[in-house]
């Protein structure tokens, strides 16, 4: 459920009569990505109030980039594993 477009994913989950609890549980990992991303924007918005906010924004941007790279690596690793197991 994480990473897909919100509306079609939600509609498909409803059509398939999936458990609401399982759907909510399946989307909780995205919090680890959204939190530093939202904080990056918030800190950059306040950077005119002092150097602390600018530094915090830079830190959150770096953390967001690291998390993004880690998520992409996890996706590639999973896809490669499935391809090797199912097609080779």
Secondary structure, 3 states (H helix, E strand, C coil): CCCCCHHHHHHHHHHCCCCHHHHHHHHHHHHHHHHHHHHHHHHHHCHHHCHHHHHHHHHHHHHHHHHHHHHHHHHHHHHHHHHHHHHC
